[in-house]
Amino acid sequence: MPLILTNESIEPWLDPALTDRDTIRRFVRHVPAEAFTHWAVSTRVNKPGEGDDEGLANPA
């Protein structure tokens, strides 16, 4: 299930001192996967530095 962070929640989410579960729950929003458009991409995305270009996000 995808996790959505708002602009206001990014900084607290990245704070390594944030460990309280109730506080964490206030910063996250779960969105159903059906709300996103997705497609398979090239396996090149798994090889950092090898042909990094916009084509990596194109449907495979």
N, C-alpha and C positions, 0 to 999 in steps of 0.2 A: 504494500500500500504506500503510495507516494506521501511524502511529508512536505508541507508547504510552510515556509518561514516568511513572515512579513518583514518589511524594512525595520520595524521596531524590534523584532525578535531576533534578528541576526546576531547582534552583539552579545546579548545574554546567552544565546545558544552556543556561541563559540567560547564562552568563558569557562575555563577548566574548573573553576571553583563552584560552578553551578552543579550541584549534586542532589538538591532536594527535589524529589519526584513531583510533588504538588506544584512547585514553582515551575518546573520544566513543562508540565502539562499546560500551564497558562500561555506558554510561548509557541506551542505547536498546533497546527491544524492538519487533520488528515483529510485527504480528498480522494474520492473513489478513482481508481485507475481509469474508469470509463470516461472521466472528464478530460483525459489527455489523448492526444493523437500520438501514436508511436509506430515505429517501423524498424525493421532490421537494418543495421548498418554494417559497413565493412569491418572485417576482423582487424584491419589496420588500426582501429581505435585502441587496441590493446598493446600497441607498439609505440611508446612515446618517442618523439623525435624522428620517426620514420614517415616522411611524406605528410607532415602536418599541413593540411589544406582544407578549404571549405568542403571539398568533396567527401570528407569523412562523415558528414552528417547526412549525405544523400542516401536515399533508399538503396539497399544492396540488391 
